[in-house]
Amino acid sequence: MKDIAKLTDHRGVRLQRVGIKDLHVPLQIREREDGFQHVLGNVTLSVDLPHRYRGTHLSRLVETVFQWRDKPLSGHEVRIILEQVRKKLEAKRAHMTVKFKYFLTKSAPASKSQSALDYDCEFTGALEDEGFDFILGVEVPVTTLCPCSKEISDRGAHNQRGVIRARIRCVKDSWFWIEELVTNLERLASCEIYPMLKRRDEKYVTEMAYDNPKFVEDVLRDVVLYLRKDSRIVWYEAECETYESIHNHSAYAYQSEWRKDWEQQ
């Protein structure tokens, strides 16, 4: 059968990424306490395409990912997948992103009632002759309370739900557990988010946020200091966004740094 994708293309344009998006696959993510959590992965997988080829064989990408269904996935396995893809498609570079919901059991602050809170997480890997690059990303829901509103108001202060987003690269042979990154980030807001609250828990979180007012700038600066402090991290990208309760827009702050940059400050 004639292979149309392998026909010679005469336009002389090399494509950086060609592949598949939104491929849903059941996967397992290794938990910090030696277990595994079953997740539904949303996979983007691509390779570079030399200028001489008209197209690539997308079925081989799907085939490779499907072989990893219901298997544990971490940075190590992402690298193996990319090695397989490069070999199958004779590519110089391969790139993969896996997005998934990860659940952590949380106890309410006063009643200690337990429920599960979901976090949007992401593994991103890239492999080429120069080496392997891996990024862990998390989105952590939080609560903030406006310091200005508290200062000028006779009663109360406006608060809002927000999110801390962080993506990190680690030094070679080091890694971060999702649980570790998530729990440390959510403590940097005015108050944590809890999936289930009894009345005494509502009293606790309301008063906790009121006693710990923070702008998005405050949250992000604390995130930056936390990420800079950890010697395993060589690069980070972080942002805080709050969905303002008294405005029809969000408040936002962002920072990205390599270790060599912050060590020179």
SVG drawing of the C-alpha trace seen along z (x, -y; Angstrom):
<svg xmlns="http://www.w3.org/2000/svg" viewBox="-23 -53 48 55">
<polyline fill="none" stroke="black" stroke-width="0.4" points="0.0,0.0 1.4,-3.4 2.7,-5.5 1.6,-9.0 3.0,-10.5 6.5,-9.5 6.3,-11.2 8.9,-13.9 7.8,-17.4 9.5,-20.1 8.6,-23.2 11.7,-23.0 9.9,-23.7 10.8,-21.7 8.0,-21.5 8.8,-21.7 5.9,-19.7 3.4,-17.4 1.2,-15.1 -2.0,-14.4 -3.9,-16.4 -6.7,-15.6 -6.0,-11.9 -7.7,-10.5 -6.0,-7.5 -6.4,-5.8 -3.2,-6.1 -1.7,-5.6 0.2,-8.3 2.5,-7.1 1.4,-8.5 3.8,-9.7 2.7,-7.0 3.7,-4.1 0.3,-3.7 -1.1,-4.5 -3.9,-6.8 -5.9,-6.0 -6.4,-9.1 -7.8,-10.0 -4.9,-11.5 -5.3,-14.1 -2.3,-13.6 -0.6,-15.8 2.3,-14.0 4.3,-15.3 7.6,-14.9 9.5,-17.2 9.0,-16.6 11.9,-16.9 11.3,-19.1 11.7,-16.2 8.6,-14.3 5.0,-15.3 3.6,-14.0 4.1,-11.7 2.4,-8.5 0.0,-9.7 -1.3,-6.2 2.1,-5.2 1.8,-8.0 -1.6,-6.7 -0.3,-3.1 2.6,-4.1 0.5,-5.9 -2.1,-3.2 0.6,-0.7 0.9,-2.7 -2.7,-2.5 -3.2,-1.6 0.6,-1.8 2.4,-4.0 3.5,-7.3 6.2,-9.7 9.0,-11.7 11.0,-8.5 8.2,-6.9 7.6,-10.0 11.2,-9.8 10.7,-6.2 7.6,-7.0 9.5,-9.8 12.4,-7.5 10.0,-5.0 8.3,-7.7 11.6,-9.1 12.7,-5.6 9.4,-4.7 9.2,-7.9 12.9,-8.6 12.5,-12.0 15.2,-14.2 12.8,-15.7 9.7,-14.5 7.4,-16.4 4.7,-15.2 2.2,-16.8 -0.1,-14.8 -2.8,-16.7 -4.9,-15.0 -7.0,-15.6 -5.2,-14.5 -7.1,-14.0 -5.9,-14.5 -7.8,-13.7 -8.2,-16.8 -9.5,-17.1 -11.6,-20.1 -9.8,-22.4 -12.1,-22.2 -14.4,-19.2 -11.7,-17.1 -14.4,-15.8 -12.7,-14.3 -13.3,-14.6 -11.2,-14.8 -10.1,-17.9 -9.1,-17.8 -6.0,-19.5 -5.2,-20.1 -1.7,-18.7 0.6,-18.3 3.6,-16.4 5.6,-17.9 8.6,-16.2 10.8,-16.9 13.6,-14.7 16.3,-15.4 19.9,-14.5 21.0,-17.2 19.0,-15.6 15.7,-15.2 13.7,-18.1 10.8,-17.5 8.4,-20.0 5.9,-19.3 2.9,-21.7 0.1,-22.1 -2.9,-24.3 -3.8,-24.9 -7.2,-26.5 -6.9,-29.0 -8.7,-31.8 -7.4,-35.4 -8.8,-38.3 -8.1,-41.9 -5.9,-43.8 -7.1,-47.2 -10.7,-46.2 -10.1,-45.1 -8.2,-48.3 -10.9,-50.7 -14.1,-48.9 -16.0,-49.2 -17.4,-45.7 -15.9,-42.8 -13.6,-42.6 -14.1,-41.1 -12.5,-37.8 -12.4,-35.6 -11.4,-32.2 -8.2,-32.1 -5.5,-29.7 -1.8,-29.4 -0.2,-27.9 3.4,-26.6 5.6,-24.8 9.0,-23.6 12.2,-22.0 14.4,-20.1 18.1,-19.3 19.1,-15.9 18.1,-12.9 15.8,-14.9 12.0,-15.1 9.0,-16.6 6.0,-14.7 2.7,-16.3 1.5,-16.1 4.6,-18.0 4.3,-20.9 0.5,-21.2 0.4,-21.3 3.3,-23.8 1.7,-26.2 -1.8,-26.2 -0.4,-27.3 0.8,-30.5 -2.6,-32.1 -4.9,-33.7 -6.5,-30.4 -6.7,-26.9 -9.7,-25.6 -11.5,-22.6 -14.0,-20.3 -16.3,-19.9 -17.0,-22.3 -19.2,-22.1 -20.4,-25.3 -17.5,-25.5 -15.2,-24.9 -16.8,-27.9 -16.1,-30.0 -12.5,-28.9 -11.8,-29.6 -13.6,-32.9 -11.6,-34.1 -8.3,-32.6 -8.6,-34.6 -9.6,-37.7 -6.5,-37.4 -4.2,-36.7 -5.1,-39.2 -3.1,-39.0 -3.0,-40.7 -2.1,-38.5 1.3,-40.2 1.7,-39.0 0.8,-35.5 3.2,-35.4 6.1,-36.8 5.7,-34.1 5.5,-31.5 8.7,-32.9 10.6,-32.7 9.4,-29.2 10.5,-28.0 13.8,-29.8 14.6,-28.2 14.4,-24.6 17.7,-23.5 16.1,-20.9 14.5,-23.5 16.5,-25.1 13.6,-26.9 10.1,-27.8 7.1,-29.6 4.5,-30.8 1.4,-32.9 -1.5,-33.8 -4.9,-34.7 -7.9,-35.6 -11.5,-35.7 -12.5,-39.0 -15.8,-39.0 -16.5,-42.7 -15.1,-43.2 -15.9,-41.7 -12.2,-40.8 -9.4,-38.8 -6.3,-40.1 -3.1,-38.5 0.7,-38.3 3.4,-36.3 7.1,-35.4 9.5,-33.1 13.2,-32.6 16.2,-30.4 18.3,-29.6 21.4,-31.5 19.2,-34.6 17.9,-34.7 21.3,-33.7 22.8,-36.8 20.3,-39.1"/>
</svg>
